[in-house]
Amino acid sequence: MKTVSTQVAKTRLSQLLQLVGEGEEFIITEAGKPVARLVGIRAEDLERKGSQWKGLVQIHDDFDGPLPDDIVGPL
C-alpha cells in the first residue's frame, strides 16, 4: 500500500481517485503519521437489499403504545 502526504493528496486528489478506482489503496499521512486510508467502494456495498431481517424480527401491534407506569416512573 502506497503512502502519500496530505499535501500530495490535496494537489493530486483526482489522480489518486483514478488509481483507487483501479484497485489501489493509499495511506494518507500528516507530519509522517498515518491519518486516513483511501480505498475504493465496491458496487455491491452500495446496493440496498431488502428483507434481510424477514422472519427474524417481530414488531407487536402495540409497539408504539404508551409505556407502563413501572417503566416510565413519576414525571
N, C-alpha and C positions, 0 to 999 in steps of 0.2 A: 504494500500500500504506500502510495506516494504522500509526501508531506509538503504543504505549501503554507506560507505565512499569510496572515490576514491581509497584508498589503497586496500580495500577489493575487489572493482570492478576490479582492475588490477590483483590481485592474483587469483581471482575466476571467471574470465570472462566466462570461459567455463561452469561452473556450473550455473551462472546467466542466460546465454543464453538458457540452457536447461530448466530452470524454466520459462523463458519468453516464450519459445515455448509451454509450457504447460498452458499459460494464465496468469501467474503472471506479475506484474509490479513493478518496483523499482525506487525509487528516489535516485540519486547519490549525495552525499554531499561532500563538501570540506570545512574543518575547521568548520563543523557543519551547513553550509549553503547549501541549495539545488542549484545544478548547472545543473542537467540534469535529464531526465526521460527515463528509459529504458523500452520500450514496444515492443511487437511483431508486426509483419506485417501480415495482413490478405492476403490470396492468391488473393482475389478479388481486393485488392488495386494494385496489380501488373499486372493485366490483362489489355491489351490495347483494347479499344473499339472504333471502327471506326464509322463514320457517325453521331457523336453526334451533330455536327453543321449543318448537312444537312438541307437545306431549311431555315436556319436562317441567313446565311452569303452570300452576293453576292460579287463576285470578277469581276470587269469590265475588258473588253478586254484590256484596256489601263492602267491597274493598275501600270505597270512598265514603262510607258512612261515618258517623261520629264515633270517636273512641270512647271506650268505657271509662267511667269516673276513676277507677283504680289506676288507670294509666295516665290520665290527664292530670288528676290531682286538683287541689284547690287553685282557683285563678286569682 
